[in-house]
Amino acid sequence: MPYYVCKGAKLKCSMGSEQSDLEVVHLEKPALLCENQMASIMDHKPMVNIMPFGQCSSLANPTVAAATSANYGRLQKMPCIPIIPAPWMPGKTNVLVKDQPALLETDKCVCMWAGAIEITNLGQNKVRTDAETE
């Protein structure tokens, strides 16, 4: 059974060199879980909700492709500037956070530069125990 994701969750991009944090910005009446703001599938905006992942290694990224070409075809990583055109999928449609499906730990989203973004840490303040998973 997947768990809900909160502000401060750790994210990983398949094309990035570092993890990033999920930022949740719900100013009015945020939904709380373990004293932390819950995320929805709409928390996917670059530089607002999803910060850069260090260095990008995707040749679909024009800056990486240009730098690699200038480096005689040897991969030249460049700073990550994520572009995420679509929300996280699929979400928990019967649990809403600010009128949008809640974000689950199994949800994924994709960067325009071919990076698959996944959640590696829920961001919940409370640690799960084996008793809670049964």
DAURCOR-V838942 format. One record per residue. N is the residue number from 0. PSI is psi in whole degrees, -180 to 180 (none if undefined). BURIAL is b if it has 16 or more other ideal C-beta (glycine too) atoms within 10 Angstrom, else e. Layout:
BEGIN
n={N;N}
psi={PSI;PSI}
burial={BURIAL;BURIAL}
END
This chain:
BEGIN
n={0;1;2;3;4;5;6;7;8;9;10;11;12;13;14;15;16;17;18;19;20;21;22;23;24;25;26;27;28;29;30;31;32;33;34;35;36;37;38;39;40;41;42;43;44;45;46;47;48;49;50;51;52;53;54;55;56;57;58;59;60;61;62;63;64;65;66;67;68;69;70;71;72;73;74;75;76;77;78;79;80;81;82;83;84;85;86;87;88;89;90;91;92;93;94;95;96;97;98;99;100;101;102;103;104;105;106;107;108;109;110;111;112;113;114;115;116;117;118;119;120;121;122;123;124;125;126;127;128;129;130;131;132;133}
psi={120;153;161;152;143;170;138;0;151;137;151;133;137;-19;-3;161;-13;163;165;167;147;126;132;122;86;102;-37;125;64;148;127;144;124;40;25;149;130;150;154;172;-18;-2;66;8;128;142;0;-57;-37;118;167;156;43;-120;134;138;14;126;-10;-19;120;-34;-37;-43;-43;-44;-37;-42;-43;-19;29;36;-3;132;128;104;150;162;137;129;92;142;112;96;-20;154;170;148;148;-19;172;97;-21;6;117;140;113;47;18;153;141;149;131;157;-19;-6;155;158;168;135;149;-24;26;16;133;123;129;166;126;-17;135;-28;8;140;-32;139;135;146;165;-33;-32;-23;-10;none}
burial={e;e;e;b;b;b;b;b;b;e;b;b;b;e;b;b;e;e;e;b;e;b;b;b;e;b;e;e;e;e;b;e;b;e;e;b;b;b;b;b;b;b;b;b;e;b;e;e;b;b;b;b;b;e;e;b;b;b;e;e;b;e;b;b;b;e;e;b;e;e;e;e;e;e;e;b;b;b;e;b;e;b;e;b;e;e;b;b;e;e;b;b;e;e;e;e;b;b;e;b;b;b;b;b;b;e;b;e;b;b;b;e;b;e;b;e;b;b;b;e;b;b;b;b;e;e;e;e;e;e;e;e;e;e}
END
